[in-house]
């Protein structure tokens, strides 16, 4: 939308000067996403799409060196590489802003609350995460590959009370910040030179001059510091100087990134000795899909340090406390065994006199878990260990019980009487699956990305060539593990996209045509006397060509119907592949046919996610417009249809230019102004857009869009019982 702003020329571009200042530095958050008391809250803060550096420097015509200052963390980095978080007693805030032309990036933060619950927060540019509960732990790098790369912060009560520290993130760096006040001398000097000339500070010029006083009010806001970068230790010292907080952090920090729900508690033994006097350890998988674990004895971490005095323990964890759990050959009595390997590749080993991470001719390094049997070890590994994710759990002595009030509901219990939940259950040669409540599943089910079927009467998993594979009158394709096979061959049989075997008729598979009869692919000639053709198939069953009844070439292009589906053949008798052709003929046109629609389809069709329109199987409008059913569409050079103009889609209003490109930002349409956000949807109701100073809010104007998406201009309107006046630009008056 055009605005009457003073402009600055950068190259060939005219940019509103007030917008360059106002959009980025809005003082008021637009919205707060409310959460339950104690939970981290996401705040939305106004920001433009160009980024901090682009907004402040490029738009103001200031040159301070490399235009990408994303990694700058010097004393004047605020409003250069980061946007300061809020500083307020009772809060710890983490801000996220972009520095380049990428407003769509996100930073993910993991939050662990004192009650043990955790959640992932995806923060977009312009958002802040507000934390108000002491004892909260945040991981600023939750997807780090190693322990040392994670960035954990523990928020203490003292830190919240002071409310003077925080974190600022951009695309590439993390800045730890502390509240301050003062002037951003870099910006003050640049603004001063902009006003009085590039040489106005050369030599002794400007000495003793209060340069800040010459800045405009907008420039003063930009050049006023609210924070400065500090070392990470300034934040972590709140924990290290508080023994109680430090102990809590050490005890709970593994919960941030380790798979604590898969923790195994058991004593650990070596062939000739037992560790920790037989007291149990907690073995905590580090991350699904790896063989790495943490091992805890009480609140202490087993350390992999190689020390002749024996095994060592640590109050905290790092690379020394992360181990590989490597499968070893079974023991003489066929019990699972492992090696526990430190970061240097040295195993935990020992003899009857002691144990450590080290080597000796008398040492043995096979560890076992004495409190659990092989099935329990295997079931534990299935949940996280690499290579075992597709295996099924096994239990000895399983007992099934039906619900007393509903005998169709069954639950399963292991030999100790424990309810089995979220697990495969074996009995004889049959498998079942229990949900989170321990109830045996029925019908179609998705489990770890695979589809299974359980007989509604018996709860048994379907297996190939069994009565359980016959479901609602269809034969389904399951592999030996019970997984449904969609669009897959089994010998001369083929299952369609639903997983059901094709019984009869034509089928397109990987761009080739096949004919099935009695569930098997046909490889013989098929004589169709009523259609005067013979269909010829390869030894793989692929339909290759058609001839007349005498086996001679066709005399005309032919369409053949088989079981309600149509196949088109060239004059040569070769098969025309279904789909959309390249542009052919004069005038140029694309042609479409499919087995289901035939060769003369008329109407709209979505093919590979693209919209087409055909009349009798053809379309001939390219790089042009065509009106269909009262709506105008643009067809590109491939014949793909794209919307133009205003359109309601799933309750939201969008606008497309005459080439079908979705528009964003301000758009004038038939004399009315609309604002479309980054998703392309038109704003409705009250909304704010950056640009200039307007009392009492710095950094944005307020508008109101009617139900049709257009804003009020030159109007006095009553909304929700209050009267508002809007000027010619649509700005709400104050």
N, C-alpha and C positions, 0 to 999 in steps of 0.2 A: 504494500500500500504506500503511495507516495506521501511524504511528510515534508513540511516546510521547515527543514533544519538547515543550519549552517553546515557546509560540507568541506571536506578535505580531499584534495586530489592526490591519489596514489597511483602513479602511472596513468592509465586511462580511466581509472575508476573514481567516481564521486561517492564518498561515504559520509553519512551524517556524523559530525564530530561528537554530538551529544550521545549518539548511539554507541560510539567507540568507548565512551566512558561508562555510560549508564547501564548497559545490558549486563556486563560482567559483575558489576559491583553493587548489585541489589543487596540492601541491608536486611530485608525481611524475607523469611522463607515463604514459599508459596503454599506449601501444604505439609502436614505431618501425618504420616501413616500410623495411626494409633495402634498400640499393642497392649497386652496385659501388663499390669504393674510389675516392674523388675526386668521385663524383657527389653532387649535392645530395640530401639525405634529408628526407623528410616525417615530422614527429613529431606524434602525436595527443596532445592535452592535454585533460583533463576540463573541461567547461564546461556550463552549463545553457542552456535554450532561451530564457530571457527577456532575456539581455544584461547587460552589465556594470552599467549605470546601474540597471536594474530590480532586479538582484540586490542590489547594495550599498546603494542608497538607498531605493527603494520598499519593499523587504522589511524594511529596518531602520527604516522610518518616519522617515528623515532627509530634510529638505527643504533643498536647496542651490540652488534656483532652477529654471531651465528643466530639465525632466526629460530632454530630449534634449541631452546634452553631447558629441555625437559629434565636434564640431569643436574642443573644448577642448584646448589644447596648452600650458597653463600649467605651472608647476613641480610642481604636485601632480596632474597628469593621470593618473598611473599608477593603475589600478583605477577610473578614472572614464571616460576616453575610450579607453584602450588597456590591453592586458595586456602586461607586460614580457616580452621574449624572454629566452631563457637567455643568461647571460654566462659563457663558459668559454674558457680559453686553447685555441687551435687551432680555434675555431669562430666563425662569424658567423651569427647567427640572425635570421629574420624571422618575427614572430608575426602571427596573424590572429585577431581576435575581434570579435563583434558587440556593439553597444551598445544596440540596440533589440530588440524581440521578433521577430527574424528570424534564426534559427540556421541557415537553409539557404543563406545567401548565400555566394558564393565570391569570392576575389580571384585573378586569374591573374597569374603571374610568369613571364617568360621568362628562361631561364638559358643563357648561352653559356660553354662550357668552353674552357680553353686549347688543347685539341686541335682546336677548330673545331666540335665537335658542339654541338647546342643542343636544348633541350626546353622545353615549356610545362608549368608546374606549376599545377594548380588547387587552391588551398588553401581548405579549409572553415574555418568558425569553430571555434577550438580547436586548430588545427594550427600548427606551426612548420616553417619550411624551414631546415635546417642545411647550411651551406656550409663545406667544409674545405679546398678547393684554391685556393691563391693564383692570381691571374690570372683568376678567374671573374668574368664580367660579368653583372649582373642588370638587367632592365628591369622596373621596378615598374608601368609603364603601357604594356604591349605593344600595346594597341589604340588608342593615341593617333593622332589625325588628322594632326598636324604634327610635324616634327622637334623643335621646342622643347617640345612637351608630353610627350615621352618622359622617363622618369626613370631614368637609367642610373647604376649604382654599380659600381665596379671594386674587387674585394676584394684587398688586398695581403697579403704575408706578415707585415709588421709589424702590420697590423690583426688578423690571425688570432692572432699570438703574444700580443698584449695581451688579446684577447677581451673588450673592455670597451665595444664599440659594437654597435648593432643597429638594426632597423627594426620598428615596430609599425604594423599596418594595421587599420582598421575599415571600415565600409561606405563612408565618404565621405572619409576623410583618411589621410594618411601622416605618421607621427611618427618622426623620427630620434632615437634615444635613446642615452644613455651610462650606464654602470654608476655607481651612487652608493649611499649609505646614509644613513639618517636617518629622520625622522618625517614622515608626511603630516599637516601641521598642521591642514588642513581637516577631515580625518576624526577626528583626535585631539579637536579641539574639539567636533565633533558628537557623538562618543561620550560625551565628558565631560558635555555638556549633557543628553544622554539620561539619564544616570545621576543628575545632581544638579539638573536642572531647566533650562528654557529660558532663565532669567535668571541662571544661575549664573556667567556670564562677563561680565555687564553691568558697565559702569564699570571699577573697579579690581579687581573680583572675579577671583580666579584668578591674579593676578600672583604670580610667585615659586613657584607650585605646579607640581610635577612631574605634570602632568595625565596623561601617558602611563602613569604607574605605577598609575593607577586603572582602566585598561582591563583587560578580561578577556584571557586568552591568545588567544582567537580574534580579538578586536578588535585586539590588538597586531600579529597577523600581517597583518591587513588594512591597518593604519595604518603599517606599516613600508615605507619606500621601498627599492626595489632599482635604480631607474633615474630619470632625469629627461630631459625633452625638450631637444634641442640643435638648433642651426642645422645645415642640411644640410652646410655647409662643414666641420664637425667631421669628417664622414665622408669628404668628397671631398678634404680636405687630405692624407689618406694617399697619394693619387695625385698631386696637384699638387706635393707636396714630394718626390716620387720621380721623377726624370727618366726612368728606364728604364720604370717602370710607366706614366707619362704617355704615353710614345711608344707603348707596347704598346696602351694604351687607345685612343689616337687612331687607330691602324692597324686595330684590330679592331672598334671600336664600331659601324661600319656593318653588320657581320655580324649584329648583333642584330635589326635591323628591316628591312634592305634585302634584296632578292631576289638574294643573291649567287650562287645557282646559275644565274641567268640573265645573269651578267656577260658583256659583250661587250668583247673586247680588240682595239683597232684604232687606227691613226693617224686624226686628224681634220684635214680640210682645208676651207678656205674657197675660193671661186672663184679668188682671186688670191694665196693664201698657204697655208702649211702650219703647223700648231701644233706646239709642243714639239719643233721640229727634226726632225719626222717620227717621233719616238718614240711608241709606242702609249699610249693612254689605256685605263683600265678604265671602262666605262660600266655603272653598276650600277642596275637598276630599283629604285625605292624601295618600291613596293608594287604587287602585281597589281591590275589594274583602274584604275590611274592612269597618266598619262603623265609622271610625275616620275622624275628620275634624279639620282644622284650621279656625279661624274666625278673619277677619281683619276689622278694622274701619279706613279707610285711610291707613296710613303707620303703624298703631299700631295693635298689636295682642291682642285679648281678652284673658285675663288670667283667669285661674281657681282657683287662690288663694282665700282662704276663708277669707274674710275681712269684718268686721262689718260696715265699711264705705261704702260698696257697691261694685259693680263690678270694677275690676282693668284691666289695660292695660299695655302692655310691648312693649319695642322697639324691642326686639328679642324674639325668641321662644325656648321653651324647653318642658319638660314633662308637665309643668303647662299650656301650651298653646295648648295642644293636647286634643281633646274631643271625646267622643262617641256621635254620633247622633242616638238616640234610638227612634224607632217608638212608638207613644202613641195612645190611642183611639181617634177617630175622635171627633171633636167638635159638639156642638148641631146642627150646620148648616152643618154638614158632611164635614168639612174642615180638611185636613191633619194636624196632630199635632205631635210634637216630644218632647223628653227630651234631653237637652244638659248636659252631665255628665262629671265631671272632673276626674282626675286620682285617686281620693279617693272615687269615686262612688257618690259624692255629686252633686245634680242637680242645675242648674241655676233656681232660683225661686224668687217670689216676690209678693207684693200686690200693692195697689194703692199708697203707700207711698215710695216704693223703691224696689230694686231687688239686689240680690247677689247670690253667691254660698253658700247656707246654708239652714237651716230648721227653720220653725216657723209654729205655728198652722194655721196662716192666709195665709201662702204662697201657691201659686199655681205654678206648674212647667211646664205646657204644653205651648210650644212655637209654633208659627205659622209664616208663611211667607206671609205677607199681599199683596205683589206686584204681586203674581202669583196665578193661579188657581190650582185645584187639578191635572189636566192633566199635567200641566207644572212641578209641583213637581214630579209627577210620572215619567215623561219622563227624568227628571234630575237624579233621583235615578237609573233608568235602566242602565245608562252608567257606574255606579261604585258600587252601594250599594249591599251588599251580599244578595243572594237569588232572586234578581230581574233581573239578567243578561239575562235570557231567555224570559222575558216578552217583549211585543210589545208596542211601544209608541201609545198614543191616542191623537187626536186633535179634537176640536170642530169647526164646521163651515169651514171645509176644502174646498178649491176651487182648481179645476184643470184648467190649461190653456195649450193649445197646441202651439207649435212654429209656428210663422206666416209663415215661409218659408217651414216648414216640419210638416204637421199635424199629423205625426206618433210619434212625440216627445212631451211628456207631462211633465209638472212640477206641483208641489203642493205647496199651500200657506195656512198658518194657518189663523185664524179669524182676526188677526191683519194685514194681508197682507205680513207677513214675509215668505220668501222662506224656505221650509223645506228640509234639506239636511241630508244625511247619517242616514236615519230614516225610521221606519215603518210608514205608513200612513193608517188610517182606514176611510172607507166611507161605510155606511150601514153595512153589514156583511162581507165586503170584505177588504182584506189587499193588500197594494202595498208597494214598497220600493223605496226610492230615493237615488241616488248616491251623491257624493260630489258636483256635479253641480246642484242638485235638480231634475235631470231627472229621471222619473220612469223607473225602470229596466224591461228588457225583458229576456225570455229564462231562461236557467240554471244559478244559481248564488250561490256562497258560501258566507254566512253571519255569522260571529262569529262562524265559524267551522261547520255550518250546511248547507245542500244543499236544495235549494228551486227552484221552477219553476214558472215563470211568463208568462202568456199567451202573445205571441208576438203581438196579435191583441188588447187585452183589458188591458194588463199590470196587470191582476188580479193574485194573488197568488193561486196556485193549492191547493185544499183541497181534502180529501178522498171522493171517490164515487161521484165526480163531473166531468163534461165534461172537466174541466181544467186538470184533472189527466190522460186524454188520450192524449198521446204525440207521434206523429209520428207513429201511429199505435200500440202503446203498452200502457197497463194499468200500471200505476206506483203506488207505495205504499207510501202514505203520511200519517203522523199522524194528529191529530186534530189541531196541531199548524202549519201545512204545511211543516214540516221537512221530507225530503225524508228518507225512511227506507230501508236500504240495508241489505240483508241477514237476513230477519226477517219474523216471522210468523204473520199472522193475521187470527185467526181462523184456517180454513183448507186451507188457501191460504198462499203462500210463495213468497217473493220477492228475486230475485237473487242479485248478487254483484252490479249490475247496478241500483237496486231499482225497476226493472220491475217485475210484477207478472209472475211466471212461468205458462205457459198455458198448455204445454203438455210435457211428456217425463220424463226420469230419472233425478234425481237430488241428488247429494251427499250433505248432510247437517250434520255437526258435526260428520263426520265419519260414518254416516248411509245413506242407500239408500232409496229413496222414488220415487214413480211414480205418476205424475200429469196428470189429464185429465180434460179438460175444466176448468182450473184454480184451481181445488180442488185436494187435495191429495187422492189417491186411497187406499181404505181399503179392497177391495174385491179381491178374487182370479182372476188371469189373465191367461186365457188359450191361449197358443200359439201353435195351431195345426201344423203350418208349421215348428216349431222348436221342437215339441214333448215334451213340458214341460208345467207345470202349476206353476206359481209364486204365493207364499203365502205371505201375508202382515199381520202385527199386527193390533190391533184396533187403533193404532196411525198412521198407514200407513207405518211402517218400513218394507222394504223387508227383509224377514227372511230366506226363503229357496226355493228350487225348487224341484219338483217331476216330474215323468213321467206323461203321460196323464191319467193314472189309479190311480194317487195319491200315487204311490209307489216310493221307493228310486231310485235315479239315478244309472245307472250301470257304469258310467264313468264320470270323470270331464267334465263339460260342460260350453260353453260360449254362452250366449244368447244376441241377438241384438234387441234393442228396440229404435225406432226412431233414428237410426244411432249411438247409443251408446251401448257399450258392457259391460256385467256383467259376471264375472267368478264365477263358483260354484265348491266346492269341490266334491269329490266322494260321500260324505254324503249328499250333497244337500245344505249345508250351504254356505252362501255368502262369497266370498273372498273380504276382504276390499281393496279398491283401495289404491295405494301408493307403497312404497318399502318394501319388506319383510325383515325379518332377514335372515341370511345365512342358506341355506338349502341344503340337498342332497349331493351327491358325484359324481364329485367334488363339493365343496362348491360353491354356487352362491347366489346372491340376485336376486329377481324377481320383475318386475315392471309391473303394468297395471293401466289404468285409464278408466273412461267411454268414454273419447274422443279418447284416443290412442289405446284402446284395450289391449289384453294380449300378443301381439307379436311385440311390438314396437322396432324399430331399429334406433339408432342415439343418439345424445346428448339430455340430458334433465336436466333442472334446477328444483330441488325439494327442497323446503324450503331453498332456497338460496345456495344450494350445487349442484355441477356439477356431473352428472353421464353419463355413456355411456353404452348402451344396444345393444345386438344383439338378435333379436327375443324375447325380454322381459327379457333377462338374462345378468348378468355380473359376471365373475368369477376370475378377477385379484384383489388380495388383497396384500397390502404391497409390491407392485412390479410396474414395468414400462411396458407401452404398447405404441407402436407407432401407431397413428391414423392420417391418411391423412398427413403423413410426419412430424408430430409433436409428441414429446415424452412426455408422461404424467406419473405422479406418482399417483397410486391409493392406498389410505390408507386402514386400516383394515376394514373400513366401506364401501369400494368401491367408496369413493368420489374421483373425479379426481382433481389433482392439477397440474398446469403448472410447467415445469422445464426449466432452461436455460434462454436465453434472449428473451423478448417478447415486442413488441410494443402494447401499450394499450392506446387508445384515444390520440394518438400522443406522448406519453411518453414511454421511454424505461425502463423496469424493469428486474430484474434478480432473478431467483428462483433456490435454490439448488436442489439436486437430491431427496429431500423429499418434494419439493414444497414450502419451506419456503422462503418468500421474503427477500432479502438481502439488507443491507444498508452499507454505508461507502466504503472503498477501496476494490475492488475485481479484481483479476487477472483472465482474461477469454481468453483462447487460446492465451496466450503470450501478451495480451494487458491489460492495466490498465484502470479501470473505477471508477468513484466516484458516489455513489448513496446516495441521501439525506435522511432525516428522513422519508419522505413519500415513499421512495423506488424508486423514479424517478432518472434516470441518469442525472448528470449535463451536460449541453452543452454550448459551448462558454466559455467566461471567468468566472472563479470562484475562490474563496479563500478557503483554508482549513488550520486550525491552525497547528502550529508546528515550534517552533524555531524562531530565529531572522534572518531577511533577509532585508538588507538595501534597500530602506529607510523605509520600513514598519515593525513595530515590531508586532510579534504575528501571522503572517500567510504567507503562500506561495501562489503564483498565478499560476494557470494552465489554459490550454485551451483544451476543449474537442471538438473533431470533431463531425460532424453530426451523426456518428455512435456511439457516446458516449465515445470512447477511447481518451486518452489524447496524445498530442504530446510529444515524448521523443527523446533525441539525434537528434534534428531537428532544422533547421533554416527555418522559415516560414514567408511569407509575408501575413499580415492580415490587411485589410482595408487600404492598401497603406503603411503600416509600417512593418519593418522587426524585427522579434523577434527570440531569440535563447532560446531553451529549453534544460536543461541538462538531464542526464540519468534518473533522478527522475521525470521529467516533470516540474521542477521549471522554471518559466520565469526568464531569466537573467536581470540584471540591469546595 
